[in-house]
Amino acid sequence: MSLRIVVCVKYVPDATGDRHFAEDLTTDRDAVDGLLSELDEYAVEQALQIADAADDAEITVLTVGPEDAKDALRKALSMGADKGVHVEDDDLHGTDVVGTSLVLAKAVEHVGYDLVLCGMASTDGTMGVLPAILAERLGVPQVTLLSEVAVADGTVTGRRDGDAASEQLQAQLPAVVSVTDQSGEARYPSFKGIMAAKKKPVESLDLSDLGIDADEVGLGGAWTKVEDAAKRPERTAGTIVKDEGEGGKQLAEFLVSQKFI
Amino acid sequence: MSIDHRLPAEYEELRRTVEQFAHDVVAPKIGDFYERHEFPYEIVREMGRMGLFGLPFPESYGGMGGDYFALCLALEELARVDSSVAITLEAGVSLGAMPIFRFGTEEQKREWLPRLCAGELLGAFGLTEPECGSDAGGTRTTARLDEATNEWVINGTKCFITNSGTDITGLVTVTAVTGRKEDGRPEISAIIVPSGTPGFTVAAPYSKVGWNASDTRELSFADVRVPAANLVGERGRGYAQFLRILDEGRIAIAALGTGLAQGCVDESVEYAKTRQAFGKPIGANQAIQFKLADMEMRAHTSRLAWRDAAARLISGEPFKKEAALAKLYSSESAVTNAREATQIHGGYGFMNEYPVARFWRDSKILEIGEGTSEVQRMLIARELGVTA
């Protein structure tokens, strides 16, 4: 029986661009080009490696996002994933992590899965809690923040590197796994992969397909709300400390004034 | 009706992928390889893994199912960052694998192309000799068919051969005189010589002005014996074959020159915005602005020229003149842009650690290799119907 892997990926504003909030204090997606979150590329890469090692596996990439989010799916498909699922609905605008996890959980169940793979966090919201919430919603084990992962005989094993210790973890499938940016560099799509991605199926779903009420998601359904946002102040020229015998003291005073020491 | 100036989506995606690769993988490391005059095996391996060496070849031979246009896009993006890796790819594909793909037997293709496409092996093309460059018909290397053993016996010397002496070089296709035609002119054929064949010696790498992280060697052949079946294409067709290879190669070099010219713009714009002199960024001065505008004009026009020639090539139209125009214009643009970029960077531009210094050293060869500027002008004039 084929190993069914679902990789949850996010379409995010390019972190190297000049990112802004829109008027309603949600992400302004028109301001900067979007792309597949770099941290999710690691999850796609691990999915591809797990699939290569398995006799038979199918990788579905899943995203929740606006029309352009298809680009993130295309990138993952060009890297080698087999099919895509795109959940798009106008009522999703402003959905927070709680709502997103609901949509993902329903979509993952719709696709069918043995293993759900996620990146360690998104590069825009950077909350990093979605894999845990998703596992909870699905009622399956969560093995998060792995820097090494493998699947064999219905079991996922992996290593989580902490500051003080490295843990070896294991869980029965089905399970939710998140991988870190230490899990191995993602491959670059080949031209063959790019061409093949055009022909791979992408299923489009909306909230009604997944049996989700509009008031469970969107800005209205969000548990968190951005109240206010201010642009980070422009960088100033800095302070030059001239050492005329008192340099060390002045340096220390400066660091104290900035609450560094 | 609209005329679309954009690349088809999959080509644009390839371009962006290679741009990212060049930025993330090539740019941080290549300066050190260049300084040490060392072939960047780890970068070339990654290029192989992402399928760059297989770009224009069908999937049935391990290729990517793309075309020459796709190859040129990749070359331009690599050369924006570094020309050594770009020429390694250009020579590996356009000179190493292409003659086998275009003119080789089915057995030769099956034997060599999958590994060449994967970048596991590099191929080289041995045409130039110490006393024959532009005048390729003046080949001195000979190959005699020993009928008793059914082997070619090759003798001669080749020089300036890219990719010919790396640890992963698998073969060199050499042109050699295999007899005389009825009109007395030499009959030239192309023959595959696998690396390590007895009598085939690869000299130490040249000390070059630029392209220092690429492999360029002199080769000598002393009674080198290879099977008769190593003939590439028809006996006596070697001259026509390499003319075709060189015509195509000009477009590749044009793309490479465009990349270098664009890399000069990229670096110089950044520098002009940040470098302060007399209390303002140097880019506030019209003298710098005009240089940048002219540099951008050259890079942009070079790009249009190679894309036009490559589009003609892949649609099966004549492209000889367009290829020569593109090669001539982009290589001269590369040299000019590199000189201007160095000037904009001032003293720093003369320091090897700055990419523009590398661009400057790498640019000159573009006006020489794969047909000198003089040869290109001659070809263009001939296409215009003006001959001596």
Chai-1 contact restraints between the chains, C-beta under 6 A:
chainA,res_idxA,chainB,res_idxB,connection_type,confidence,min_distance_angstrom,max_distance_angstrom,comment,restraint_id
A,Y188,B,T17,contact,1.0,0.0,6.0,A-B,restraint_1
A,Y188,B,F21,contact,1.0,0.0,6.0,A-B,restraint_2
A,Y188,B,M50,contact,1.0,0.0,6.0,A-B,restraint_3
A,P189,B,T17,contact,1.0,0.0,6.0,A-B,restraint_4
A,S190,B,M50,contact,1.0,0.0,6.0,A-B,restraint_5
A,S190,B,G51,contact,1.0,0.0,6.0,A-B,restraint_6
A,S190,B,M64,contact,1.0,0.0,6.0,A-B,restraint_7
A,F191,B,L14,contact,1.0,0.0,6.0,A-B,restraint_8
A,F191,B,G51,contact,1.0,0.0,6.0,A-B,restraint_9
A,F191,B,L55,contact,1.0,0.0,6.0,A-B,restraint_10
A,F191,B,M64,contact,1.0,0.0,6.0,A-B,restraint_11
A,F191,B,G66,contact,1.0,0.0,6.0,A-B,restraint_12
A,F191,B,A70,contact,1.0,0.0,6.0,A-B,restraint_13
A,K192,B,M64,contact,1.0,0.0,6.0,A-B,restraint_14
A,K192,B,G65,contact,1.0,0.0,6.0,A-B,restraint_15
A,I194,B,E10,contact,1.0,0.0,6.0,A-B,restraint_16
A,I194,B,E13,contact,1.0,0.0,6.0,A-B,restraint_17
A,I194,B,L14,contact,1.0,0.0,6.0,A-B,restraint_18
A,M195,B,E10,contact,1.0,0.0,6.0,A-B,restraint_19
